[in-house]
Amino acid sequence: MDKRVSDILEIAIKREEEAYDFYMDIHVKITDPSVKETLEFIAGEEKKHKAFLVNYRDGNFGVKGLRMSDVVDYKIAEYLEEPEVDENAKPEDVYLVASHRERRSYLFYTELANLHADGEPREMLLKMANEELKHKEKMEYLYANTAFPQTSGG
């Protein structure tokens, strides 16, 4: 593996570690059990991303290690400000903060991929971007359903 790809992977691995820490830091502040569970899930996903990147770096598998799937981008994070999160944060605020975080990760991987010509490093980065967009979709879905719950009237 060439030095440039290795450097990119090290940056990506570090970002996944930071993402895990980010979610676990919020997890410590929140008391709502369902929000804590969601944060544990998304932190676990970041841990899986790191493991994928480490395995990729170590030559264990190529781009087939992540699957692509269609994602719905609700664009909530693009239109709503990122709130502060503390122990009194409402669940929807936590999901909105997570949406912003996942959007930044998506943009990071997309921009990094765009610096590469076609090939395996670019494909790997685009797949990582897609994974982050899937997380953004999930957090925005949770935000929308928490901030605007369905009523019996439809």
Buried (B, 14 or more C-beta within 10 A) or exposed (E): EEEEBEEBBEEBBEBBBEBBEBBBEBBEBBEEEEBBEBBEEBBEBBBEBBEBBBEBBEEEEEBEBBEEEEBEBBEBBEEBEBBEBEEEBBBBBBBBBBBBBBBBBBEBBBEBBEEBEEEEBBBBBBBBBBBBBBBBBBBBBBBBEBBEEEEEEE
